Amino acid sequence: MTTLELIRRNALGALTPPPRLRLSEWIEGHIALPDGVSAQPGPVRLWPFQREIADAIGDPLIERVTLVKPVRVGFTTLLTSAVASFVANEPSPILCLLPAEADCRDYMVSDVEPIFAASRSVADALGDDQDEGERNTLLSRRFPGGSLKVVAAKAPRNLRRHNVRVLFIDEADGMDATAEGSPILLAERRTLSFPDRKIVLGSTPVHDETSHVLRAYAQSDARIFEVPCPECGSFAEIVWDQIVWDDTPASARWKCPHCRAEVEERHKPAMVAQGQWRATRPEVQGHAGFRLNALVSLHTNASWAKLAAEFIGAKDDPTTLQTFVNTILGQGWRGEGEELSEEDLAGRGEDWGLSAVPEEVLALTVGCDVQHDRLELTFVGWAESGIAYVLGHRVIWGDWDDDDTWAALDVQLRETFPHALGGRIGIDACAVDAGDGTTMNRVTDFARARTRRKVLAIKGAAGSRPLIERAGSKTKTGARLWIVGVDTAKEQIFARLSRGSTIRLSGDLPAVWHEQVASERAVLRYRRGQPVRSFERIPGKRAEALDCLVYALAARQMLRPDWEELRKHCARQETARKNPVPVLKSDWMKR
């Protein structure tokens, strides 16, 4: 008999309910991690900062729980354990909302099923229930008294048919508004018929001004985790500005903001064990908010020395620095480069290009934009350090449906260029825009015949997406498309160009190239009531060069370079062919 049934019987005077366990205690007594899910299989032992989060999720007086989370703090295990608790102790309709269907499948297969199977108390909780009259599937399970559904935010129809009491939302900042509005709000509306509903929302924040989880945290009691200083005993939140080191990151330590003592890593476990959550807005009731960073994580890979080394490797590139800020510090990124200056870009030209490729460039990609009367190509070289070298831009004039136009493109993609190491460098991958419905079939036909040369037919898509991913299905003609996250690419390009160090420009680029790269600006708009950061065209400007740069950046993701081998290849002198093409001589000139 479950705790809920005992309490119901007590209402009729039949039994006295047992004392209610805190959720943290129940998890540690009933949940186990199997091999393959955790590096330390066996019964779950929550870290000190996880316990109050778990207890807030299990507290019937708290309706909402929001967690601003970094990586390496065990949120997925905590989330799955909380789901197991509701399944076993308070069976009811439960919904887990994740950004995409692939996330749903991975979560169910990699976390839910193994953890449930390894935990005796809930091993049978997702078993078949023939009385319910509904077949179980991978993402939809029924059990006595309730159901568990794991659905993707990208398809609003997933949210129409479900009324749920318990809602878990993971990686909220990876969810874009759909044609029916915010999937988070749509999901929350499915809980309105339950007065005892529970809504748990967690995410690593992405952009500060559009973050769902930061907005939710601002409406909560806004708790922070503070630890005592071993020297003065004062409590403080460990933040990145207080991590200091000498010549090497191995010496990283925490400087107490109260007494200025410098505390070594070996004290961290004891400090975290004595840590406590403090609500900075205690007047808010019923909404517990937690904000964490990885500096308090007891994970081996989250030592201050390792995080300092990660920061040193990331700080010079805005794209890697944003990843550090989001995933390690648990902070939203404030966008840089809201608008680029074409004059500034034109002034950065350096003395190299396609006719003299710098020795740092070891791989080469091309982005190709398709217009009805021409093809435009931007050539981008890549260094082992991650620096991008924009080497040149070319235009192939010709109608899109003319065989000669595509033959000329094929010639361009086979060309090699003189390299500073003494050899020549060729093109490793090319992304060709197939987004125009008129030209799509011609582009996909061209790319399909050159798949082994990594010539890709791509289509741009707005929103929070990976830089490039394979389309879920083929086109009507059977061709394969790749989807490019154009907003993601432009965020990276604008941030890198605004700093001016991780994208370098050739002096051979034409003036119109600079103008077109600076043709858009980042703006914040409200769509269906939700803030959305996107890129808009500056009136009167064309954007072919920017599109080409986006596609070349996406093509780079298809490479897995062996840098040493590439370096040797670029230094290799070309030898004469053993069987040279014969030259046919004619007496015509002698006449």
Secondary structure, DSSP 8 states (H G I E B T S, - for coil): --HHHHHHHHHTTS--------HHHHHHHH-EE-BTTBSS-EE----HHHHHHHHHHH-TT--EEEEE--SSS-HHHHHHHHHHHHHHHS--EEEEEESSHHHHHHHIIIIIHHHHHH-GGGTTTTS--GGG----BTTEEEETTEEEEEEETT-GGGGTS---SEEEEESGGG---BTTB-HHHHHHHTTTT-TT-EEEEEE---BTTT-HHHHHHHTS--EEEEEE-TTT--EE---GGGEE-SSSGGG-EEE-TTT--EE-GGGHHHHHHT-EEEES-TT--SEEEEE--GGG---GGG-HHHHHHHHHHHTTSHHHHHHHHHHTT---B----SB--HHHHHTT-BS-BTTBB-TTEEEEEEEEEEETTEEEEEEEEEETTS-EEEEEEEEEES-TT-HHHHHHHHHHHH--EEBTTSSEE---EEEEE--STTTHHHHHHHHHTTGGGTEEEEEEE-SS--SEEE-SS--TTS---EEEEHHHHHHHHHHHHHHTSSEEEBTTS-HHHHHHHTSEEEEEEEETTEEEEEEEE-TT---HHHHHHHHHHHHHTT----HHHHHHHHH------SS-------SGGG-
